[in-house]
Amino acid sequence: MLRFKQFISEGKYPMWLRITVGGLVLQMRNLNQQIQSEKDPKKQNQLISQQNTLLSYISGLGIGVSSTDNVLLKRLKGSMVTKRK
C-alpha cells in the first residue's frame, strides 16, 4: 500500500483528481467505521447509502480519466464541487 505522499507525487493524473480521490477514500473509511459501530439498522442503511454515493463518484472519475474524455472529466469535476458543499 502506498503512503499518501507517494500517492500524490506519482502518476500522470491531475493533482485535483488525486487529492479528490484521496479525500473520498478517507471519507469512505470513516463511514465504514461508523457503519460497523452503529446498532440502528436504519442509520446503518443511511450510512451505506452515503458510502455508495462516494463509490459512484470514484467510479465516475475512473471512467472519465481512463476514457480521456475531457468533457466528461470537466462535468465530473463540476458535480464533485457542487455536491460536496
N, C-alpha and C positions, 0 to 999 in steps of 0.2 A: 504494500500500500504506500502511495506517495504522501509525503508531507505536504501541507498546504503551500509552503514556499516553493517546493518543486513543481507542484501542480500549476501554480500561477506562472512560473518562469518558463515552462516548456510548452511546446505545441505551436501550431500556426493559427489558432483561433484568436479572435479579437479579445482584448482584455476585458471589455464589458461582459462578454459571454462567459469567460472563465470565472469572473467574480460572481456573476449572477447564478451560475450553476453551483458554485461553492456555497453561496448563501442558501440556495434551495435545499441542498443536501443537509446543511446544518439544521434548517427548519424541519426537514423530514426526520432527522434523528431525534429532535426534541419532541415532535409529535409521536414518534414511536414509543418513547419513554412515557409520555402521557397516556397513550393507549394502554400500555401494559400495566400502569398503576391505577387506571380508572376502573371502578367497580360497577358503575351505572352503564348498562348496555346502550341506552340512548345517547349518552355522552360519548361512548366509545365509537358509535356509528358516526357521530358528527366529526370526531377527530379523524376517523378513517376517510371520511369524505374530503376533509381538508388535505389529507395526505395524498389522496388520489388526484386532487386538483394540482398539487405540486408535481406529481409524477407526470401528469399530462403536459405541463409546461416544459419539463426536462425532455420528454419525448419529442415535443414540437420543436424545441431548439435543436435537438439532434437531427431531426429530419431536415430542418431548414439549412443547417450547416452542411450536411452531407450532400444535399442536392445542389448546392452552390446557387440557389435561387435567392438573389439579393432582395427581391420584392417580398418574398415570404419571410425572410430574416428580418427585414425592417418592420413588417407587420407584427411579428412575434415580439420584437423588442418594444414596440409601441404598446402592445397589450400587456406586457410584463410591467411596464412603468405605470400604466393606469390601474391595473388590477391590484398591485401591491400596496396601494395607499392605505 
